[in-house]
Every structure is written in structure tokens, then in C-alpha cells.
Amino acid sequence: MSIQPDISRSWLLVNSLRAEQLDAIRESRADQIVIDIEDAVDPLNKERARDAVVYWLQSGSAWVRVNDASTEFWRDDLIALSRAPGLKGVMLAKTEDGQNVEQTYKLLGSHLPIIPLVESALGIENAVEIAKAKGAFRLAFGSGDYRRDTGTSADDLAMSYPRTKLVLASRIGDLPGPIDGPTVGPNHSVLRQQAALSVTLGLTGKLCLDEKQTVVINETICPTESDIVWAQEFFEDFAASGGMIRDGSDPPRIKRAEKILNLAKALGVLEG
């Protein structure tokens, strides 16, 4: 089933110059595909990559990660992509302030959504401004570049601050939950642990670099069977008690139960 981008869990990054990856997109189990013309492409090949993506988007549909606003490639990326019928939206690399987003939105000229990819100390500190910028659709965390910029380790505690900052900024900006950075490596138990941590912190999606990771991410960033049972049993008990608020704990529990069941239905894990 088609999953809407505001609740999509797995966001698969695909190298724009890997023809075999582009050909496999239509069979992917990822909720969303992001074709990469930024970090995955050498500067000498940027124009060729851009042309390949524009051509592919004549018959296919995907998001595209574009070069950041400080580069010489950014403007040409957006002008070329604005003419591509299959473009769902853009992921803006190395977003550091709201102006980056609004200039991208204006230049794209088609009112397509923008996912600001926040990858630096400055970007994290400006997260609220970025989330409130016109055109911003959902925040994403460039965890690798953030660690390079700050010298932070990959330790869960060390990385909890930037993740939490993006979660809070998304809430303040009235955006869906943010998309976490990728887990590098083939170990699915580590991936599952990292995806579960994302959920714990309030992130609701995750970037990935390998098609094989999409199933693990989709399963982990999803209401669990125990969540669904709790929500159903809560509403049964609430109805049996007359459907009236009994104490101060009922309103937040009602909201949580509604969110769990609505999301489970939207993701196809519970029949509507």
C-alpha cells in the first residue's frame, strides 16, 4: 500500500548514478525513495547525475536530495527539477537556517514540499526557525555530518540532544515527527535497536542506505501489537464506564490511544 510521506517510516537513499538502483526503485519496500545527487555524487559528475534524475522522473516518482544552498549546484538542481513531472519533493542538504528553506521553496516554484536535512551544530540550534520556514514539510537528521561537524561520538547519550531538539522543533513548527539518520552496516539487530531508540525519542522515520534495511525499519517504527491491544482495551473500558472522563489521566490516554489506532490503520497493520 502507498504510505503518505507525513507518516512514512523508511526513506531509502538511492545513488543517482547507479542505474541498477534506479531500476529497482519501483520494487522497493521503502515507504519513500530519495534519489541522491548530493553526497553520493562526485562534484565532477553533478551535472550528469542531475540530468539522469530529471530523465528518470519523466516516468518515475521520487524525492530528490539536492545540493545545499551554499554550493554552485543548488540553483541549477532546483531549476532542472522544477520541470520534472515525477518529483514528489526535495530533501535539502545541510540546511542551517530558515532562509535556506524559503529560498529553495521559492526557486522550486511548484509549491512542492521540502525536507530540511539538518546536519550541523548551527542547523540544530536553528531547528525551530527551520521548522517554521515556509515550505518545510518534515525535518531530517544528517547524523554522520553532525558528528563530523561537532566531534560527537555515535554514543546514544551523546546523540540524544540533537535528536530531541529536532523532535521539539517539529512539534513547535507543527510538522510531523522528524526522520532520523541512517544506521551504517549490515547488522539488523543493531538497526532494530537504533530504530527503536528513534521511536523512544519521538522520531517517526529513518533514513537508510540499503533496501534490506527497509523491512526492519518499517516493522520497528510502527505501533506494536501490544500498543494496539492496549488502545483497544482502553476504549472498551472507557465505553463500559459510560464514555465520560473519569480523572485527569483520561484525556492524554484518549489522545494516545487514538493516535496509535489511527496510525496502525494508515500503515496497514490494522483494518479500518
N, C-alpha and C positions, 0 to 999 in steps of 0.2 A: 504494500500500500504506500501511497505517497504521504510523506510526513511533512507538515508545514515547517518552514525554517525557524519560526519562533520557538518551537519545541524540539527541533532536531538535535539528536544526541551525537552522532558520529559525523565528522566533517573531514573527508578524505582529501588530502593534498596530492595532486597529480602533476608530475613534471610535464610541462607543455611541449617539450621536445622528445618525449618518449612516446612514439607512435603507438606502441603496443598497449601502453597505459590508457591513452585516449580511446583506443578502440574498445577497451574493456569497460569503459565508464557505464555504458548502458546496462551492463550486467552486475554492476556493483551493488552490494548490500548496504552501502553507506547511506545515511539519511540525506546527506548533501555532498556534492562534489565541488572541490575548489581547484581549478586549474592554475598552476603556479607559473607566473612569468617574472617572479622576483628572485628570491634566494636560490631557487633551483636552476637559474639560468646565468651563465657567464655574461658579463657586460658586452662582449663581442657578439653574442648571439641574441641579444634582446629583440632586435627588430625582426629577426627570423621567427622567434618564439611568438611575438605579438601577432605576426601575420598568420602563423599556423593556428592560433587560437581563434582569431576572427573568422578564418575559413571554417574551422570546426563548428563554430557557433551558428553557422548558416543552417545547419541541420540538427545540431545537438543543443543541449541546455545545461548550463552550469554557472557557478560563481567563478570569479577570477581574482586571484591575489595579484594586485598591481604594485608597481614600484612606489616607493614613498615620495611624498611631496617635495622633498629636498633634492631629488635626483633629476637628471636631464630626461629621464624616460617617462616620468609620471604623466605629464601633459599629453604626450603622444599616445600613451597607453589608453587614456580616457577618451581621447578624440576617436581613436580607432574602434574601441569597444562600444562607444555610443551608437555605432551603426550596426552592431551585431544583434540579430533578432533573438538569439538564444541566451543572451546574457540575463541571469537572474539578479545579479548584484555584484558588488566588488568588495573584496577584503583589502583594506588599505594598510599596507605595511608600515611599521614604525611610526604609528600615529602618536604625536606628542602634545597636541592641543586641539581645541575645538575648531580653530580656523582651518587646520588640515582637512577636517571632515567637511566643513561647509564649502571650502573651495573645490573639493572633489565633487561634492553633490552638485554644485553649480556648473562645473565644467562637464560633468557627465551628461547633464541636460535632459535626462529622461526620467527623472524622479525615481530612479532605482535605489534600493536600499544599500547602505554602506555598513560593513562590519569593520570598525576600527580595531586594528591589531596593535595592542599596547605592549611594547617590548623594551621599555627603558624606565629608569628611575623618574625622569621628568614626565613621561606618559602616565605612570602610576599616580604620581602626585596630582596630575591634571585630570584624573579619571572622571570626576564629576562633570567638569567642563566638557570633556569629550562626549560623555553620555547624553548631555543636554543639547549637543550641537545638532543643527538641522541636518537631517539625512541619516543620522546614526540609528541603526536598527538593532544591533546586538554587539556587545563588546567581546573581544577575544584576547587571550593572553599569549604573548610570544615568550614563553618561559625560557627558552635557550638563550635568546638575545638579552633578556633581562638579567640572567645570571652572568653573562659576559660583561654587560654594562656595569653591574654593581659588584661583581666578585662574590656574589652569594652562592652558596653550595646548593645542591639539589635536595638537601635535607627538608623533610616535610615541615618542620617548625620554621626554618628559615624562609620557606616559600609561602607560609600561611598569610603573611601580611599583604603581599601584592594580590593574592587571590581574593582575600577578604575585601580589600579595597575595591576591586572590580565588582564584587557582589554588591557592596553597599552603593557604589556609584550607579550600578544598573537599577537598583531599587529607587534611588533618588531621581534618576533620569526617566523612570517609568519604562524601562526596557526589560525584555525577557532576561532570564539568568544568563550569565556570561559563558563563553566557551573556553575551556581550559587548554593549556598547551599539550603537545604530544608526549607520549612515553616512547622513548627510543629503545629498540631492542625487541627480540622475538619472544621474550618470556611472558606468557599470557597471565601467569599468576601475579607477576609484578604489575602488569597492565590493569588487571582487575582490582588490585589493591589501590593503585593510583586513581582509577576511575571512581572507586568507592569513596576515596578521600575527597575527590572533587564534589561529589554529591553531599558529603558531610558539611563541606564549607559553603554550599549553596550554589555551586556552578552546575549548569544543566546541560552541558555539551562538552565535547573533547575533540581536538584536532588529532588526526592520525596520519601516518606515513605509509601504511601498509594495509591493503584490502583485508588481510587476515585479522586485523585488529578490530574491524568494524562490528563483528558479531559480539565480541566480548564487551565493547563499549555500549552497544545497544542494550545488551542484557543487564549491564550493571547500572547504567543511568536510566533507570526505568522503575516505576513502582513495583515493589516486590509482592509476592503472593501474600506475605504476612501483612504488608501495608494495606492491600486491598481488602483482606479479611477484616482487619481492624476497622476500616472505614465503613464497610457494610454492616458489621456488627454494631458499630456506634450508632448508625442511623436507625437500625432495628430497635435498639434500646431506647433511643431518643423518641421514636414514634410510639413505642409501648408506654412511655412515660407521659404521653399526651402531646408531644411535639412542642412543649413550652420550655423556655430557658429555665434551667434548674439552679445554676450558680454561675459564677464568673468564668469558670473554665469551659462552659459550653460554647460560647461564640468562637474562640480560637480553634476549638476542636471541630466545630462545624466547618469552618473555613478550610482546615487541613484535610478533613475527610472529603469535602467537595473537590479540592484540588487533586487529591490522589485519584479519585474515581474519574474525574474529567480527563486527566492526563492519561490514565490507563486506557480509556476509551479512544482518545485521539491517537494513541500509539498502537492501537490494535491488540492490546493484551487483555482487554475486557470487552465483551459485546455490549453495544449500546442499547 
